[in-house]
Amino acid sequence: MSSVIPKYFKVTQIKSTIALPFKKKNAMKTLGLTRRLQTVYHKITPQEAGQIAIVKELVKVELSPIKKSRRKMRMERKSDPGFTIISKRR
């Protein structure tokens, strides 16, 4: 049985940082989160876990075996156009 070991935290900001203490705002900046529904990947380390623990009410954390680039995440969000071009007529 092959089990995939997660190597990354997938961190998504779900709440705003408006009117929060400086420590929490700074932790969000350190994690690279600047707006709601933004997602970033971080290696699993004690330092990253500590930063996430500071803002645990503001983020959703998942474990991921791979790190996705911004481009790959965007391509996954794109909808199917509903048609496929098989060949061009000339």
PDB file of N, CA, C and O in Angstrom:
ATOM      1  N   MET A   1       0.847  -1.168   0.000  1.00  0.00           N
ATOM      2  CA  MET A   1       0.000   0.000   0.000  1.00  0.00           C
ATOM      3  C   MET A   1       0.898   1.239   0.000  1.00  0.00           C
ATOM      4  O   MET A   1       1.725   1.415   0.895  1.00  0.00           O
ATOM      5  N   SER A   2       0.732   2.083  -0.997  1.00  0.00           N
ATOM      6  CA  SER A   2       1.556   3.285  -1.081  1.00  0.00           C
ATOM      7  C   SER A   2       0.763   4.477  -0.568  1.00  0.00           C
ATOM      8  O   SER A   2      -0.273   4.834  -1.128  1.00  0.00           O
ATOM      9  N   SER A   3       1.248   5.073   0.473  1.00  0.00           N
ATOM     10  CA  SER A   3       0.604   6.261   1.010  1.00  0.00           C
ATOM     11  C   SER A   3       1.456   7.476   0.651  1.00  0.00           C
ATOM     12  O   SER A   3       2.682   7.451   0.756  1.00  0.00           O
ATOM     13  N   VAL A   4       0.792   8.510   0.236  1.00  0.00           N
ATOM     14  CA  VAL A   4       1.469   9.732  -0.160  1.00  0.00           C
ATOM     15  C   VAL A   4       1.684  10.588   1.090  1.00  0.00           C
ATOM     16  O   VAL A   4       0.735  10.907   1.807  1.00  0.00           O
ATOM     17  N   ILE A   5       2.914  10.947   1.332  1.00  0.00           N
ATOM     18  CA  ILE A   5       3.240  11.770   2.496  1.00  0.00           C
ATOM     19  C   ILE A   5       3.114  13.235   2.110  1.00  0.00           C
ATOM     20  O   ILE A   5       3.762  13.683   1.164  1.00  0.00           O
ATOM     21  N   PRO A   6       2.277  13.999   2.840  1.00  0.00           N
ATOM     22  CA  PRO A   6       2.150  15.422   2.512  1.00  0.00           C
ATOM     23  C   PRO A   6       3.434  16.176   2.851  1.00  0.00           C
ATOM     24  O   PRO A   6       4.051  15.951   3.892  1.00  0.00           O
ATOM     25  N   LYS A   7       3.819  17.071   1.951  1.00  0.00           N
ATOM     26  CA  LYS A   7       5.039  17.854   2.133  1.00  0.00           C
ATOM     27  C   LYS A   7       4.753  19.343   2.291  1.00  0.00           C
ATOM     28  O   LYS A   7       5.629  20.115   2.681  1.00  0.00           O
ATOM     29  N   TYR A   8       3.525  19.736   1.987  1.00  0.00           N
ATOM     30  CA  TYR A   8       3.197  21.159   1.980  1.00  0.00           C
ATOM     31  C   TYR A   8       1.907  21.435   2.742  1.00  0.00           C
ATOM     32  O   TYR A   8       1.015  20.590   2.813  1.00  0.00           O
ATOM     33  N   PHE A   9       1.827  22.645   3.313  1.00  0.00           N
ATOM     34  CA  PHE A   9       0.582  23.190   3.819  1.00  0.00           C
ATOM     35  C   PHE A   9      -0.048  23.967   2.673  1.00  0.00           C
ATOM     36  O   PHE A   9       0.624  24.777   2.034  1.00  0.00           O
ATOM     37  N   LYS A  10      -1.315  23.735   2.407  1.00  0.00           N
ATOM     38  CA  LYS A  10      -2.060  24.563   1.464  1.00  0.00           C
ATOM     39  C   LYS A  10      -2.898  25.495   2.330  1.00  0.00           C
ATOM     40  O   LYS A  10      -3.853  25.058   2.973  1.00  0.00           O
ATOM     41  N   VAL A  11      -2.543  26.780   2.349  1.00  0.00           N
ATOM     42  CA  VAL A  11      -3.165  27.749   3.251  1.00  0.00           C
ATOM     43  C   VAL A  11      -4.022  28.712   2.434  1.00  0.00           C
ATOM     44  O   VAL A  11      -3.530  29.356   1.508  1.00  0.00           O
ATOM     45  N   THR A  12      -5.302  28.806   2.782  1.00  0.00           N
ATOM     46  CA  THR A  12      -6.236  29.698   2.106  1.00  0.00           C
ATOM     47  C   THR A  12      -6.803  30.675   3.112  1.00  0.00           C
ATOM     48  O   THR A  12      -7.318  30.268   4.153  1.00  0.00           O
ATOM     49  N   GLN A  13      -6.712  31.963   2.811  1.00  0.00           N
ATOM     50  CA  GLN A  13      -7.274  32.988   3.696  1.00  0.00           C
ATOM     51  C   GLN A  13      -8.781  33.020   3.501  1.00  0.00           C
ATOM     52  O   GLN A  13      -9.251  33.171   2.373  1.00  0.00           O
ATOM     53  N   ILE A  14      -9.545  32.880   4.576  1.00  0.00           N
ATOM     54  CA  ILE A  14     -11.001  32.884   4.460  1.00  0.00           C
ATOM     55  C   ILE A  14     -11.649  34.100   5.124  1.00  0.00           C
ATOM     56  O   ILE A  14     -12.803  34.417   4.837  1.00  0.00           O
ATOM     57  N   LYS A  15     -10.922  34.779   6.000  1.00  0.00           N
ATOM     58  CA  LYS A  15     -11.465  35.968   6.656  1.00  0.00           C
ATOM     59  C   LYS A  15     -10.514  37.144   6.473  1.00  0.00           C
ATOM     60  O   LYS A  15      -9.315  36.966   6.254  1.00  0.00           O
ATOM     61  N   SER A  16     -11.063  38.330   6.567  1.00  0.00           N
ATOM     62  CA  SER A  16     -10.298  39.555   6.385  1.00  0.00           C
ATOM     63  C   SER A  16      -9.464  39.880   7.623  1.00  0.00           C
ATOM     64  O   SER A  16      -9.764  39.418   8.724  1.00  0.00           O
ATOM     65  N   THR A  17      -8.414  40.682   7.428  1.00  0.00           N
ATOM     66  CA  THR A  17      -7.550  41.092   8.536  1.00  0.00           C
ATOM     67  C   THR A  17      -7.868  42.507   9.025  1.00  0.00           C
ATOM     68  O   THR A  17      -7.112  43.073   9.814  1.00  0.00           O
ATOM     69  N   ILE A  18      -8.969  43.071   8.565  1.00  0.00           N
ATOM     70  CA  ILE A  18      -9.347  44.418   8.990  1.00  0.00           C
ATOM     71  C   ILE A  18      -9.609  44.426  10.495  1.00  0.00           C
ATOM     72  O   ILE A  18     -10.271  43.531  11.020  1.00  0.00           O
ATOM     73  N   ALA A  19      -9.089  45.431  11.177  1.00  0.00           N
ATOM     74  CA  ALA A  19      -9.282  45.657  12.616  1.00  0.00           C
ATOM     75  C   ALA A  19      -8.696  44.544  13.476  1.00  0.00           C
ATOM     76  O   ALA A  19      -9.207  44.281  14.565  1.00  0.00           O
ATOM     77  N   LEU A  20      -7.647  43.892  13.016  1.00  0.00           N
ATOM     78  CA  LEU A  20      -6.972  42.873  13.817  1.00  0.00           C
ATOM     79  C   LEU A  20      -5.676  43.439  14.381  1.00  0.00           C
ATOM     80  O   LEU A  20      -5.146  44.416  13.852  1.00  0.00           O
ATOM     81  N   PRO A  21      -5.163  42.837  15.446  1.00  0.00           N
ATOM     82  CA  PRO A  21      -3.899  43.300  16.011  1.00  0.00           C
ATOM     83  C   PRO A  21      -2.741  43.156  15.025  1.00  0.00           C
ATOM     84  O   PRO A  21      -2.791  42.351  14.095  1.00  0.00           O
ATOM     85  N   PHE A  22      -1.705  43.949  15.249  1.00  0.00           N
ATOM     86  CA  PHE A  22      -0.544  43.965  14.361  1.00  0.00           C
ATOM     87  C   PHE A  22       0.094  42.585  14.246  1.00  0.00           C
ATOM     88  O   PHE A  22       0.553  42.209  13.168  1.00  0.00           O
ATOM     89  N   LYS A  23       0.130  41.825  15.340  1.00  0.00           N
ATOM     90  CA  LYS A  23       0.761  40.502  15.334  1.00  0.00           C
ATOM     91  C   LYS A  23       0.088  39.575  14.323  1.00  0.00           C
ATOM     92  O   LYS A  23       0.768  38.838  13.610  1.00  0.00           O
ATOM     93  N   LYS A  24      -1.238  39.609  14.258  1.00  0.00           N
ATOM     94  CA  LYS A  24      -1.963  38.748  13.314  1.00  0.00           C
ATOM     95  C   LYS A  24      -1.800  39.238  11.886  1.00  0.00           C
ATOM     96  O   LYS A  24      -1.633  38.432  10.970  1.00  0.00           O
ATOM     97  N   LYS A  25      -1.847  40.542  11.686  1.00  0.00           N
ATOM     98  CA  LYS A  25      -1.648  41.083  10.337  1.00  0.00           C
ATOM     99  C   LYS A  25      -0.251  40.747   9.830  1.00  0.00           C
ATOM    100  O   LYS A  25      -0.076  40.400   8.662  1.00  0.00           O
ATOM    101  N   ASN A  26       0.736  40.850  10.704  1.00  0.00           N
ATOM    102  CA  ASN A  26       2.110  40.546  10.335  1.00  0.00           C
ATOM    103  C   ASN A  26       2.273  39.062  10.002  1.00  0.00           C
ATOM    104  O   ASN A  26       3.000  38.713   9.072  1.00  0.00           O
ATOM    105  N   ALA A  27       1.606  38.199  10.747  1.00  0.00           N
ATOM    106  CA  ALA A  27       1.671  36.760  10.476  1.00  0.00           C
ATOM    107  C   ALA A  27       1.076  36.443   9.111  1.00  0.00           C
ATOM    108  O   ALA A  27       1.596  35.594   8.387  1.00  0.00           O
ATOM    109  N   MET A  28      -0.004  37.115   8.758  1.00  0.00           N
ATOM    110  CA  MET A  28      -0.621  36.895   7.439  1.00  0.00           C
ATOM    111  C   MET A  28       0.317  37.344   6.326  1.00  0.00           C
ATOM    112  O   MET A  28       0.440  36.664   5.307  1.00  0.00           O
ATOM    113  N   LYS A  29       0.982  38.486   6.510  1.00  0.00           N
ATOM    114  CA  LYS A  29       1.944  38.954   5.510  1.00  0.00           C
ATOM    115  C   LYS A  29       3.103  37.985   5.383  1.00  0.00           C
ATOM    116  O   LYS A  29       3.575  37.712   4.279  1.00  0.00           O
ATOM    117  N   THR A  30       3.567  37.460   6.522  1.00  0.00           N
ATOM    118  CA  THR A  30       4.674  36.510   6.514  1.00  0.00           C
ATOM    119  C   THR A  30       4.293  35.247   5.742  1.00  0.00           C
ATOM    120  O   THR A  30       5.125  34.664   5.046  1.00  0.00           O
ATOM    121  N   LEU A  31       3.047  34.835   5.866  1.00  0.00           N
ATOM    122  CA  LEU A  31       2.576  33.662   5.125  1.00  0.00           C
ATOM    123  C   LEU A  31       2.357  33.971   3.641  1.00  0.00           C
ATOM    124  O   LEU A  31       2.214  33.054   2.832  1.00  0.00           O
ATOM    125  N   GLY A  32       2.331  35.252   3.284  1.00  0.00           N
ATOM    126  CA  GLY A  32       2.147  35.634   1.883  1.00  0.00           C
ATOM    127  C   GLY A  32       0.690  35.816   1.506  1.00  0.00           C
ATOM    128  O   GLY A  32       0.353  35.808   0.322  1.00  0.00           O
ATOM    129  N   LEU A  33      -0.177  35.980   2.489  1.00  0.00           N
ATOM    130  CA  LEU A  33      -1.605  36.155   2.235  1.00  0.00           C
ATOM    131  C   LEU A  33      -1.972  37.623   2.388  1.00  0.00           C
ATOM    132  O   LEU A  33      -1.748  38.221   3.440  1.00  0.00           O
ATOM    133  N   THR A  34      -2.543  38.206   1.324  1.00  0.00           N
ATOM    134  CA  THR A  34      -2.878  39.627   1.351  1.00  0.00           C
ATOM    135  C   THR A  34      -4.353  39.893   1.075  1.00  0.00           C
ATOM    136  O   THR A  34      -4.814  41.018   1.269  1.00  0.00           O
ATOM    137  N   ARG A  35      -5.104  38.891   0.628  1.00  0.00           N
ATOM    138  CA  ARG A  35      -6.526  39.113   0.336  1.00  0.00           C
ATOM    139  C   ARG A  35      -7.312  37.818   0.567  1.00  0.00           C
ATOM    140  O   ARG A  35      -6.739  36.729   0.601  1.00  0.00           O
ATOM    141  N   ARG A  36      -8.610  37.952   0.722  1.00  0.00           N
ATOM    142  CA  ARG A  36      -9.471  36.797   0.976  1.00  0.00           C
ATOM    143  C   ARG A  36      -9.459  35.838  -0.200  1.00  0.00           C
ATOM    144  O   ARG A  36      -9.335  36.246  -1.355  1.00  0.00           O
ATOM    145  N   LEU A  37      -9.590  34.560   0.110  1.00  0.00           N
ATOM    146  CA  LEU A  37      -9.641  33.455  -0.847  1.00  0.00           C
ATOM    147  C   LEU A  37      -8.339  33.272  -1.626  1.00  0.00           C
ATOM    148  O   LEU A  37      -8.322  32.575  -2.640  1.00  0.00           O
ATOM    149  N   GLN A  38      -7.269  33.880  -1.173  1.00  0.00           N
ATOM    150  CA  GLN A  38      -5.954  33.668  -1.776  1.00  0.00           C
ATOM    151  C   GLN A  38      -5.364  32.394  -1.184  1.00  0.00           C
ATOM    152  O   GLN A  38      -5.512  32.136   0.011  1.00  0.00           O
ATOM    153  N   THR A  39      -4.696  31.597  -2.014  1.00  0.00           N
ATOM    154  CA  THR A  39      -4.109  30.339  -1.574  1.00  0.00           C
ATOM    155  C   THR A  39      -2.613  30.347  -1.822  1.00  0.00           C
ATOM    156  O   THR A  39      -2.149  30.767  -2.882  1.00  0.00           O
ATOM    157  N   VAL A  40      -1.862  29.880  -0.836  1.00  0.00           N
ATOM    158  CA  VAL A  40      -0.411  29.748  -0.965  1.00  0.00           C
ATOM    159  C   VAL A  40       0.007  28.376  -0.427  1.00  0.00           C
ATOM    160  O   VAL A  40      -0.712  27.759   0.359  1.00  0.00           O
ATOM    161  N   TYR A  41       1.168  27.918  -0.860  1.00  0.00           N
ATOM    162  CA  TYR A  41       1.729  26.654  -0.396  1.00  0.00           C
ATOM    163  C   TYR A  41       3.009  26.935   0.375  1.00  0.00           C
ATOM    164  O   TYR A  41       3.817  27.771  -0.029  1.00  0.00           O
ATOM    165  N   HIS A  42       3.189  26.225   1.499  1.00  0.00           N
ATOM    166  CA  HIS A  42       4.397  26.345   2.313  1.00  0.00           C
ATOM    167  C   HIS A  42       4.869  24.961   2.700  1.00  0.00           C
ATOM    168  O   HIS A  42       4.059  24.072   2.963  1.00  0.00           O
ATOM    169  N   LYS A  43       6.182  24.775   2.736  1.00  0.00           N
ATOM    170  CA  LYS A  43       6.738  23.508   3.219  1.00  0.00           C
ATOM    171  C   LYS A  43       6.335  23.308   4.675  1.00  0.00           C
ATOM    172  O   LYS A  43       6.186  24.274   5.423  1.00  0.00           O
ATOM    173  N   ILE A  44       6.160  22.060   5.070  1.00  0.00           N
ATOM    174  CA  ILE A  44       5.803  21.753   6.451  1.00  0.00           C
ATOM    175  C   ILE A  44       7.047  21.896   7.320  1.00  0.00           C
ATOM    176  O   ILE A  44       7.951  21.062   7.281  1.00  0.00           O
ATOM    177  N   THR A  45       7.074  22.976   8.106  1.00  0.00           N
ATOM    178  CA  THR A  45       8.162  23.234   9.045  1.00  0.00           C
ATOM    179  C   THR A  45       7.552  23.752  10.348  1.00  0.00           C
ATOM    180  O   THR A  45       6.417  24.230  10.343  1.00  0.00           O
ATOM    181  N   PRO A  46       8.271  23.667  11.445  1.00  0.00           N
ATOM    182  CA  PRO A  46       7.745  24.202  12.708  1.00  0.00           C
ATOM    183  C   PRO A  46       7.492  25.715  12.657  1.00  0.00           C
ATOM    184  O   PRO A  46       6.555  26.212  13.282  1.00  0.00           O
ATOM    185  N   GLN A  47       8.330  26.439  11.913  1.00  0.00           N
ATOM    186  CA  GLN A  47       8.150  27.890  11.806  1.00  0.00           C
ATOM    187  C   GLN A  47       6.832  28.227  11.100  1.00  0.00           C
ATOM    188  O   GLN A  47       6.086  29.098  11.548  1.00  0.00           O
ATOM    189  N   GLU A  48       6.555  27.534   9.998  1.00  0.00           N
ATOM    190  CA  GLU A  48       5.312  27.780   9.263  1.00  0.00           C
ATOM    191  C   GLU A  48       4.106  27.364  10.104  1.00  0.00           C
ATOM    192  O   GLU A  48       3.079  28.041  10.100  1.00  0.00           O
ATOM    193  N   ALA A  49       4.232  26.258  10.817  1.00  0.00           N
ATOM    194  CA  ALA A  49       3.137  25.802  11.674  1.00  0.00           C
ATOM    195  C   ALA A  49       2.849  26.829  12.762  1.00  0.00           C
ATOM    196  O   ALA A  49       1.690  27.039  13.119  1.00  0.00           O
ATOM    197  N   GLY A  50       3.884  27.470  13.294  1.00  0.00           N
ATOM    198  CA  GLY A  50       3.702  28.507  14.299  1.00  0.00           C
ATOM    199  C   GLY A  50       2.979  29.721  13.755  1.00  0.00           C
ATOM    200  O   GLY A  50       2.103  30.275  14.420  1.00  0.00           O
ATOM    201  N   GLN A  51       3.338  30.141  12.547  1.00  0.00           N
ATOM    202  CA  GLN A  51       2.671  31.284  11.920  1.00  0.00           C
ATOM    203  C   GLN A  51       1.200  30.963  11.653  1.00  0.00           C
ATOM    204  O   GLN A  51       0.326  31.809  11.841  1.00  0.00           O
ATOM    205  N   ILE A  52       0.940  29.737  11.213  1.00  0.00           N
ATOM    206  CA  ILE A  52      -0.444  29.332  10.940  1.00  0.00           C
ATOM    207  C   ILE A  52      -1.235  29.284  12.244  1.00  0.00           C
ATOM    208  O   ILE A  52      -2.408  29.658  12.262  1.00  0.00           O
ATOM    209  N   ALA A  53      -0.620  28.835  13.329  1.00  0.00           N
ATOM    210  CA  ALA A  53      -1.303  28.758  14.622  1.00  0.00           C
ATOM    211  C   ALA A  53      -1.733  30.137  15.116  1.00  0.00           C
ATOM    212  O   ALA A  53      -2.758  30.266  15.785  1.00  0.00           O
ATOM    213  N   ILE A  54      -0.954  31.167  14.790  1.00  0.00           N
ATOM    214  CA  ILE A  54      -1.298  32.533  15.208  1.00  0.00           C
ATOM    215  C   ILE A  54      -2.593  32.994  14.548  1.00  0.00           C
ATOM    216  O   ILE A  54      -3.387  33.703  15.167  1.00  0.00           O
ATOM    217  N   VAL A  55      -2.811  32.595  13.294  1.00  0.00           N
ATOM    218  CA  VAL A  55      -3.967  33.085  12.528  1.00  0.00           C
ATOM    219  C   VAL A  55      -4.945  31.956  12.183  1.00  0.00           C
ATOM    220  O   VAL A  55      -5.606  32.004  11.145  1.00  0.00           O
ATOM    221  N   LYS A  56      -5.036  30.957  13.037  1.00  0.00           N
ATOM    222  CA  LYS A  56      -5.836  29.769  12.742  1.00  0.00           C
ATOM    223  C   LYS A  56      -7.316  30.073  12.497  1.00  0.00           C
ATOM    224  O   LYS A  56      -7.987  29.312  11.800  1.00  0.00           O
ATOM    225  N   GLU A  57      -7.835  31.167  13.054  1.00  0.00           N
ATOM    226  CA  GLU A  57      -9.243  31.515  12.849  1.00  0.00           C
ATOM    227  C   GLU A  57      -9.486  32.152  11.488  1.00  0.00           C
ATOM    228  O   GLU A  57     -10.628  32.221  11.032  1.00  0.00           O
ATOM    229  N   LEU A  58      -8.434  32.613  10.842  1.00  0.00           N
ATOM    230  CA  LEU A  58      -8.569  33.367   9.594  1.00  0.00           C
ATOM    231  C   LEU A  58      -8.282  32.548   8.355  1.00  0.00           C
ATOM    232  O   LEU A  58      -8.566  32.993   7.243  1.00  0.00           O
ATOM    233  N   VAL A  59      -7.721  31.349   8.524  1.00  0.00           N
ATOM    234  CA  VAL A  59      -7.281  30.563   7.371  1.00  0.00           C
ATOM    235  C   VAL A  59      -7.848  29.153   7.412  1.00  0.00           C
ATOM    236  O   VAL A  59      -8.260  28.651   8.458  1.00  0.00           O
ATOM    237  N   LYS A  60      -7.854  28.527   6.230  1.00  0.00           N
ATOM    238  CA  LYS A  60      -8.181  27.107   6.109  1.00  0.00           C
ATOM    239  C   LYS A  60      -6.886  26.419   5.682  1.00  0.00           C
ATOM    240  O   LYS A  60      -6.243  26.844   4.723  1.00  0.00           O
ATOM    241  N   VAL A  61      -6.504  25.357   6.393  1.00  0.00           N
ATOM    242  CA  VAL A  61      -5.246  24.673   6.132  1.00  0.00           C
ATOM    243  C   VAL A  61      -5.527  23.239   5.705  1.00  0.00           C
ATOM    244  O   VAL A  61      -6.291  22.525   6.354  1.00  0.00           O
ATOM    245  N   GLU A  62      -4.899  22.823   4.601  1.00  0.00           N
ATOM    246  CA  GLU A  62      -4.983  21.448   4.122  1.00  0.00           C
ATOM    247  C   GLU A  62      -3.562  20.955   3.907  1.00  0.00           C
ATOM    248  O   GLU A  62      -2.647  21.755   3.709  1.00  0.00           O
ATOM    249  N   LEU A  63      -3.375  19.659   3.944  1.00  0.00           N
ATOM    250  CA  LEU A  63      -2.074  19.067   3.645  1.00  0.00           C
ATOM    251  C   LEU A  63      -2.057  18.646   2.191  1.00  0.00           C
ATOM    252  O   LEU A  63      -3.044  18.117   1.680  1.00  0.00           O
ATOM    253  N   SER A  64      -0.929  18.881   1.520  1.00  0.00           N
ATOM    254  CA  SER A  64      -0.822  18.577   0.103  1.00  0.00           C
ATOM    255  C   SER A  64       0.524  17.923  -0.196  1.00  0.00           C
ATOM    256  O   SER A  64       1.555  18.370   0.306  1.00  0.00           O
ATOM    257  N   PRO A  65       0.521  16.862  -1.013  1.00  0.00           N
ATOM    258  CA  PRO A  65       1.793  16.224  -1.370  1.00  0.00           C
ATOM    259  C   PRO A  65       2.564  17.001  -2.436  1.00  0.00           C
ATOM    260  O   PRO A  65       3.771  16.811  -2.586  1.00  0.00           O
ATOM    261  N   ILE A  66       1.872  17.885  -3.184  1.00  0.00           N
ATOM    262  CA  ILE A  66       2.540  18.643  -4.247  1.00  0.00           C
ATOM    263  C   ILE A  66       2.289  20.133  -4.055  1.00  0.00           C
ATOM    264  O   ILE A  66       1.324  20.541  -3.409  1.00  0.00           O
ATOM    265  N   LYS A  67       3.175  20.929  -4.628  1.00  0.00           N
ATOM    266  CA  LYS A  67       3.035  22.382  -4.601  1.00  0.00           C
ATOM    267  C   LYS A  67       2.590  22.823  -5.984  1.00  0.00           C
ATOM    268  O   LYS A  67       3.279  22.567  -6.971  1.00  0.00           O
ATOM    269  N   LYS A  68       1.450  23.480  -6.060  1.00  0.00           N
ATOM    270  CA  LYS A  68       0.935  23.947  -7.347  1.00  0.00           C
ATOM    271  C   LYS A  68       1.352  25.391  -7.573  1.00  0.00           C
ATOM    272  O   LYS A  68       1.369  26.201  -6.646  1.00  0.00           O
ATOM    273  N   SER A  69       1.686  25.697  -8.810  1.00  0.00           N
ATOM    274  CA  SER A  69       2.035  27.068  -9.162  1.00  0.00           C
ATOM    275  C   SER A  69       0.750  27.876  -9.342  1.00  0.00           C
ATOM    276  O   SER A  69      -0.341  27.317  -9.454  1.00  0.00           O
ATOM    277  N   ARG A  70       0.900  29.182  -9.365  1.00  0.00           N
ATOM    278  CA  ARG A  70      -0.265  30.044  -9.590  1.00  0.00           C
ATOM    279  C   ARG A  70      -0.919  29.734 -10.927  1.00  0.00           C
ATOM    280  O   ARG A  70      -2.144  29.731 -11.045  1.00  0.00           O
ATOM    281  N   ARG A  71      -0.102  29.477 -11.919  1.00  0.00           N
ATOM    282  CA  ARG A  71      -0.630  29.204 -13.258  1.00  0.00           C
ATOM    283  C   ARG A  71      -1.453  27.915 -13.271  1.00  0.00           C
ATOM    284  O   ARG A  71      -2.517  27.859 -13.888  1.00  0.00           O
ATOM    285  N   LYS A  72      -0.958  26.884 -12.588  1.00  0.00           N
ATOM    286  CA  LYS A  72      -1.670  25.618 -12.549  1.00  0.00           C
ATOM    287  C   LYS A  72      -2.995  25.757 -11.795  1.00  0.00           C
ATOM    288  O   LYS A  72      -4.006  25.191 -12.211  1.00  0.00           O
ATOM    289  N   MET A  73      -2.994  26.509 -10.685  1.00  0.00           N
ATOM    290  CA  MET A  73      -4.238  26.727  -9.941  1.00  0.00           C
ATOM    291  C   MET A  73      -5.244  27.484 -10.802  1.00  0.00           C
ATOM    292  O   MET A  73      -6.441  27.196 -10.761  1.00  0.00           O
ATOM    293  N   ARG A  74      -4.763  28.448 -11.579  1.00  0.00           N
ATOM    294  CA  ARG A  74      -5.660  29.227 -12.435  1.00  0.00           C
ATOM    295  C   ARG A  74      -6.258  28.367 -13.532  1.00  0.00           C
ATOM    296  O   ARG A  74      -7.441  28.496 -13.848  1.00  0.00           O
ATOM    297  N   MET A  75      -5.447  27.485 -14.120  1.00  0.00           N
ATOM    298  CA  MET A  75      -5.945  26.605 -15.175  1.00  0.00           C
ATOM    299  C   MET A  75      -7.001  25.634 -14.630  1.00  0.00           C
ATOM    300  O   MET A  75      -7.939  25.282 -15.345  1.00  0.00           O
ATOM    301  N   GLU A  76      -6.861  25.207 -13.398  1.00  0.00           N
ATOM    302  CA  GLU A  76      -7.860  24.327 -12.789  1.00  0.00           C
ATOM    303  C   GLU A  76      -9.179  25.048 -12.555  1.00  0.00           C
ATOM    304  O   GLU A  76     -10.240  24.428 -12.627  1.00  0.00           O
ATOM    305  N   ARG A  77      -9.129  26.351 -12.275  1.00  0.00           N
ATOM    306  CA  ARG A  77     -10.346  27.128 -12.026  1.00  0.00           C
ATOM    307  C   ARG A  77     -11.086  27.476 -13.311  1.00  0.00           C
ATOM    308  O   ARG A  77     -12.292  27.721 -13.281  1.00  0.00           O
ATOM    309  N   LYS A  78     -10.380  27.500 -14.440  1.00  0.00           N
ATOM    310  CA  LYS A  78     -11.012  27.876 -15.698  1.00  0.00           C
ATOM    311  C   LYS A  78     -12.109  26.885 -16.066  1.00  0.00           C
ATOM    312  O   LYS A  78     -11.956  25.677 -15.885  1.00  0.00           O
ATOM    313  N   SER A  79     -13.196  27.402 -16.574  1.00  0.00           N
ATOM    314  CA  SER A  79     -14.293  26.530 -16.966  1.00  0.00           C
ATOM    315  C   SER A  79     -14.059  25.967 -18.361  1.00  0.00           C
ATOM    316  O   SER A  79     -13.315  26.531 -19.164  1.00  0.00           O
ATOM    317  N   ASP A  80     -14.705  24.856 -18.625  1.00  0.00           N
ATOM    318  CA  ASP A  80     -14.646  24.225 -19.932  1.00  0.00           C
ATOM    319  C   ASP A  80     -15.431  25.094 -20.911  1.00  0.00           C
ATOM    320  O   ASP A  80     -16.545  25.506 -20.587  1.00  0.00           O
ATOM    321  N   PRO A  81     -14.889  25.392 -22.108  1.00  0.00           N
ATOM    322  CA  PRO A  81     -15.606  26.276 -23.026  1.00  0.00           C
ATOM    323  C   PRO A  81     -16.896  25.661 -23.563  1.00  0.00           C
ATOM    324  O   PRO A  81     -17.725  26.387 -24.112  1.00  0.00           O
ATOM    325  N   GLY A  82     -17.096  24.359 -23.426  1.00  0.00           N
ATOM    326  CA  GLY A  82     -18.328  23.732 -23.892  1.00  0.00           C
ATOM    327  C   GLY A  82     -18.222  23.180 -25.290  1.00  0.00           C
ATOM    328  O   GLY A  82     -19.170  22.571 -25.787  1.00  0.00           O
ATOM    329  N   PHE A  83     -17.086  23.378 -25.937  1.00  0.00           N
ATOM    330  CA  PHE A  83     -16.903  22.837 -27.273  1.00  0.00           C
ATOM    331  C   PHE A  83     -15.431  22.512 -27.482  1.00  0.00           C
ATOM    332  O   PHE A  83     -14.568  22.987 -26.744  1.00  0.00           O
ATOM    333  N   THR A  84     -15.155  21.704 -28.487  1.00  0.00           N
ATOM    334  CA  THR A  84     -13.790  21.335 -28.814  1.00  0.00           C
ATOM    335  C   THR A  84     -13.582  21.513 -30.303  1.00  0.00           C
ATOM    336  O   THR A  84     -14.409  21.076 -31.103  1.00  0.00           O
ATOM    337  N   ILE A  85     -12.481  22.154 -30.686  1.00  0.00           N
ATOM    338  CA  ILE A  85     -12.148  22.331 -32.093  1.00  0.00           C
ATOM    339  C   ILE A  85     -11.357  21.107 -32.528  1.00  0.00           C
ATOM    340  O   ILE A  85     -10.265  20.842 -32.026  1.00  0.00           O
ATOM    341  N   ILE A  86     -11.933  20.361 -33.478  1.00  0.00           N
ATOM    342  CA  ILE A  86     -11.262  19.139 -33.960  1.00  0.00           C
ATOM    343  C   ILE A  86     -10.265  19.483 -35.062  1.00  0.00           C
ATOM    344  O   ILE A  86      -9.114  19.047 -35.028  1.00  0.00           O
ATOM    345  N   SER A  87     -10.712  20.264 -36.034  1.00  0.00           N
ATOM    346  CA  SER A  87      -9.805  20.704 -37.085  1.00  0.00           C
ATOM    347  C   SER A  87     -10.347  21.994 -37.690  1.00  0.00           C
ATOM    348  O   SER A  87     -11.540  22.288 -37.612  1.00  0.00           O
ATOM    349  N   LYS A  88      -9.443  22.751 -38.290  1.00  0.00           N
ATOM    350  CA  LYS A  88      -9.849  23.997 -38.934  1.00  0.00           C
ATOM    351  C   LYS A  88     -10.126  23.728 -40.405  1.00  0.00           C
ATOM    352  O   LYS A  88      -9.360  23.030 -41.070  1.00  0.00           O
ATOM    353  N   ARG A  89     -11.205  24.274 -40.903  1.00  0.00           N
ATOM    354  CA  ARG A  89     -11.507  24.158 -42.338  1.00  0.00           C
ATOM    355  C   ARG A  89     -10.822  25.296 -43.056  1.00  0.00           C
ATOM    356  O   ARG A  89     -10.740  26.415 -42.549  1.00  0.00           O
ATOM    357  N   ARG A  90     -10.334  24.998 -44.236  1.00  0.00           N
ATOM    358  CA  ARG A  90      -9.681  26.040 -45.038  1.00  0.00           C
ATOM    359  C   ARG A  90     -10.456  26.321 -46.265  1.00  0.00           C
ATOM    360  O   ARG A  90     -10.061  27.169 -47.064  1.00  0.00           O
TER     361      ARG A  90
END
